[in-house]
Amino acid sequence: MQNRRLFLLILLFYLALGAGYALLTPVWQAPDEPAHFNNIVHIAQTGRLPVLQPGDYDQAYLEKLKAERFPPELSIAPVRYEGHQPPLYYLLMTPLLWLLQGAGLTAQVWALRLLNVGIGALVIFFIWLGARRLFPKRPRVALLAAGFTAFLPIHIAMSAAINNDTLAELFIVAVMFRLLDALQEETTSPAHWAVTGLLIGLGLLTKFQAYILIPLAGAVWLWQIGRGWRAHELTARRWLTGVALALPALLLALPWWLRNMAVYGPLDLFGLDRHAAVVVGQPRTAEWIASQGWSAYLDRFVTFTFRSFWGVFGWMGVFMDARVYLLFTLLTLLILTGQIWQLRRWLRGDLHLAGCQKRGLGLLALHLGLVAAAYLWYNLDFVQHQGRYFFPALLPISVFAVAGLLGVLTPAGSRWGGVAALALWGYWLGLGLAAGDLDKWALLLTAGVAALLFARAFWLRRSDAFWWALAAEGLMALIALYALFGAILPQLG
């Protein structure tokens, strides 16, 4: 009962933060928000899906809009470069826009944003369910996984903006929950696979990132087939599960694919070739490296990806205080240290994971690997170092982050974490002495974290690691609050 109350409390805090971002963030001050809004307007006004055309992306005009903070006298109507996106999100939002025809533009934007916040709450709910399915005897892991997603600052901001990202995340985590269920020892029925296929099809109609569900579902289905083959139980019913999985997804996505082939050409199944041809002026990787060099590119790739994963707002131009990113650097260091500690415990046989849990963790690792590969693939062509592109993997990211936090907050793991923090402190001290400019905040915060970890390891051994991890997530929530009032509104309001 206490765990459910804590989950509801986490959800309420997320909804409050999400509503604050939705209502207070200036209109259009979220990546691609005008283009997504224009898709909804097009369907509401014409009853037809938008078609991406040459001229729908004007880099100079978009930069002018952003530089002048989208003044009312500059129309956003020409910003139409998301017209190639799958239609489901925009079709779901259209009735709300119809209901608000008599309201002003700001009220329409607020309503659509708030609906997105509600979808984000469902994402958190399924992350909680997925983590509970993976660790049924450790419900607090699920609480912390839900809290990590709920209080991730940039995820709150993106959930509180008009875009199809959050709905795609919902279908991804819902399918992953069902796949984790299918990895149990029992044989999964065709009906189970049919519902999973239906959810996959809906994901394919929402955003291209949902296509990672095809290899993930295929891997789990093949595991079940292999298990049946080894047990000499490859019945017709087992093969029927493959049809039950593929058929709903295919029937849902096929009309969209055929439409794209008719509109964009027989080889442009997803409209991505048309998009690449239309977005003339968007920074290209090869050109960027040619002008700036590999060193500058790799530095930007690592630094901007890291910062934007935690929180770079507006159109990727509103940064938080440097000390906040320092805190997230320390948090990341602790998570990675804790993961190494957990891996060591696993190799020693101390974790006592069941077979279905090992398979589930393998599935999450595959999920994260596919999303990371897609991120690298996208950046081979365009300079898009945005950490939010990892959010299709929110379930594995949250579970692995929590595993690292709980690992580093065990008494033994805290000693490892304290040593790692001291090593980082020594690195920054040496770097500062060599440059003749000590970063006092880096030294102070790192020393403080090391002291807390050593106190945990030697004097506070009996305290519950769960509450320490929950306090770290509470700090994330406070940073999200600061980001709204201390960064977004001062810089964009």
C-alpha angles and dihedrals in degrees: 000000000000091000092054091048090051090049091052089049091052089049093050092050090050092050091050092049092043092050090050092053092044095051101035104038106095115254115276093008094126127083112281093346096137092051092050091047091051090056089058092046091050093053092043093051102037105024088229135102117256120254118214109237136181107273095036089108117056109174095190094049092046091051089050091052092050094044092052093041096244100295115203093245091062110074121223091205094102091057098095106132095124092067091112094062120115111266109233099092093048093046090053092050096046097080090055090053090050090053090052098047092119094046124089125264093258092054090050092051092047093050094049091047093050091051088054089052088056090052087051089056089057089052089056090047092055092045087055090049093046094050090046089052090052095045106025093164094049106055092166090068088061091049092053093045090053090046093051091057094039094055101036099122101217092043090056089050094049092046088053094054133077107265140111095242097095095049090050089051089052094056091044095053091042091054091045090054089055093045091052087052090051090055091068118105095259121091111254116232126236088247090059091051092046092058089047090051090050091054091047090052091051089050091052088054091053110050139345091242089070090071088087085078090073097066091036094053090041091054093052093045091050089050090056091047091049091049090052091048092052091049092045089241102121095141127168088255090062092052089047089064088068091056090046090053099044102038101064092044091048095046092051097045100037097077090052092050092048091049091052091049090052094046104035102024137282094277097045098081095162102030090245094124090054090048092051090051094048101047094073110168097031108130112268121209097229092050092046093052091046092054101035105025134237095279094056091043094052091045090053092043093056100035099043094042090053096046095043091050089062100031138324108147142196109028090341090287105097111088130186124231113295089241090063091057087048089057090050090049089055092046090051090049090053093048092051092046090050091050091053089050091050091048089052090051090048093052090049090051095243098126097063095206119184120238093254090052092053090050090047092052089048089053091050090050090051089048093052091045093053092050091048090049091050089051092053091045093052091049092053086075108023132033097242107146095167117143091206088076086076091063094094081073096051093126096057092037092053095044094047092044090053091046088054094046093050090045096053091044096058110101092252093041090050090061089055090047092049091052091048091050091049090050089052089047090053091048092053091045092052092045092050094047091049091050094040091235119097117205096223095185092052091050094045097047094043092049089049092052091047090051092050092050094048089047088053092048099048111018107022099043094134096054116107115258089212093068092047090052091045089052089054089053089047087057088054089054091051090050089051089053091048091048091058098045100026102040116011100044097040092049100037107019 
